[in-house]
Amino acid sequence: MPHPESDSWFARARAVTPGGVNSPVRAFAAVGGTPRFMASGEGAWLRDVDGNEYVDLVCSWGPMLLGHAHPDVVAAVGAAVARGTSYGTPTTTEVELAEEIVARTPVERVRLVSSGTEATMSAIRLARGFTGRDLVVKFAGCYHGHVDSLLASAGSGLATFGVSTTPGVPESSAAQTLVLPYNDRNAVETAFAEHGERIACLITEASPGNMGVVPPAPGFNAFLAETCRRHGALFVSDEVMTGFRVSRSGQWGVDGAVEGWTPDLMTFGKVMGGGFPAAAFGGRADVMAMLSPEGPVYQAGTLSGNPVATAAGLTTLRLATDEVYARVDEVARTIASAATEALTAAGVPHLLQANGNMFSIFFTDAPAVPDYATAALQDAGAFRAFFHAMLDRGVYLPPSAFEAWFCSAAHDERAVQHVLDALPAAAQAAAGAGA
Ligand SMILES: Cc1ncc(COP(=O)(O)O)c(C=O)c1O
């Protein structure tokens, strides 16, 4: 599909913004080509500045559970805007949004913030303040936003301290972080055996989606919760991506609620903001009581609990009924199984991994992808060809092989069929490009 307007806007963007984008993955660096500048979205569809239309399987990286421009969300936002966009005072909508979060999850108290990064950063500060300890445990391949201490990768060997993954993060900050392989109980046991008394918290994606979809092995989150409890560390479950998406209670609704454990702290974002900058962290009342102004751990935000963002989030959550989740799950199942059928028919080695309505396809011949080291062994060339063939046929996939595909309740039969029709040719393209 021709895209001269996107080309021209990308050139203008690069003249004024590093890489031409405001978040790196949007630049198409992993797949090449010009990122499409989107002009509007409606339901399952995006339209770019050249007038090309795409079925959206990114959904703003998760938030758009109801699809784009849902009429009730648009109306709630319009009404909120008309009442003024920010007061810097308490408002009733932020209380109602907090109540909705408390009703759906095990958290007892919530603090609203503006981004997932802010939520995880604040949760970690709170965990350190509460425990009086400094070390943080995380898993390789789990992304928690661009917080200094969480931009660390594994040092050499198990239970050693992290090294920073980017210039600008002091080694002293990365050295406060232990980075372990995901789904590896032995690594967790070893780290806690050696450093348990110094560990403030363990943070994990409740079900990782940032290395592609790599679900926790059965019982893994329960094991993490129990290990933290035994060592007096807090268990921080990052549900920025999974929260209010994989079920009405997020990933906790899938495992914790069934198995009978609760995280000490949780972080949320994406769906709960309804497409606006709103996020949250919350948890045990005694831990949250350490937070300013009730306690000594400082945290604040000019736009925290913004009335327009909370109106969008509250309306979205109230509309996120069991029927909505059933529809999103069904759409995901249909697209995922058609994708794997098309790739199988074309002889492309691949692996589908799913956690409810979040799924991704690894271009690999590995029988399972339990961690980042395995996820990293993908055939990037095959994904690149597959991605561009889908894009040319009007399907907007995440422009990286290490991302989850997201659908919405607005993906109706026409949108789903459009994706299914594009798959065989894209699978052939991947077959032609594979290693
Ligand atoms: C699990 C997880 N945590 C935290 C974040 C950071 O959120 P934000 O991009 O809103 O800062 C993300 C973003 O994708 C995420 O997926």
Ligand as a Chemical Component Dictionary entry (heavy atoms), coordinates in Angstrom:
data_LIG
# 
_chem_comp.id                   LIG 
_chem_comp.type                 NON-POLYMER 
_chem_comp.pdbx_formal_charge   0 
_chem_comp.three_letter_code    LIG 
# 
loop_
_chem_comp_atom.comp_id 
_chem_comp_atom.atom_id 
_chem_comp_atom.alt_atom_id 
_chem_comp_atom.type_symbol 
_chem_comp_atom.charge 
_chem_comp_atom.model_Cartn_x 
_chem_comp_atom.model_Cartn_y 
_chem_comp_atom.model_Cartn_z 
_chem_comp_atom.pdbx_ordinal 
LIG C1 C1 C 0 4.346 -5.126 32.190 1  
LIG C2 C2 C 0 4.644 -3.673 31.974 2  
LIG N1 N1 N 0 5.003 -2.904 33.019 3  
LIG C3 C3 C 0 5.257 -1.596 32.866 4  
LIG C4 C4 C 0 5.169 -0.985 31.633 5  
LIG C5 C5 C 0 5.463 0.466  31.500 6  
LIG O1 O1 O 0 4.283 1.176  31.236 7  
LIG P1 P1 P 0 4.323 2.600  30.509 8  
LIG O2 O2 O 0 4.736 2.352  29.092 9  
LIG O3 O3 O 0 2.920 3.115  30.660 10 
LIG O4 O4 O 0 5.311 3.435  31.262 11 
LIG C6 C6 C 0 4.791 -1.746 30.518 12 
LIG C7 C7 C 0 4.701 -1.135 29.184 13 
LIG O5 O5 O 0 4.522 -1.762 28.180 14 
LIG C8 C8 C 0 4.518 -3.125 30.699 15 
LIG O6 O6 O 0 4.152 -3.906 29.680 16 
# 
loop_
_chem_comp_bond.comp_id 
_chem_comp_bond.atom_id_1 
_chem_comp_bond.atom_id_2 
_chem_comp_bond.value_order 
_chem_comp_bond.pdbx_ordinal 
LIG C1 C2 SING 1  
LIG C2 N1 SING 2  
LIG C2 C8 DOUB 3  
LIG N1 C3 DOUB 4  
LIG C3 C4 SING 5  
LIG C4 C5 SING 6  
LIG C4 C6 DOUB 7  
LIG C5 O1 SING 8  
LIG O1 P1 SING 9  
LIG P1 O2 DOUB 10 
LIG P1 O3 SING 11 
LIG P1 O4 SING 12 
LIG C6 C7 SING 13 
LIG C6 C8 SING 14 
LIG C7 O5 DOUB 15 
LIG C8 O6 SING 16 
# 
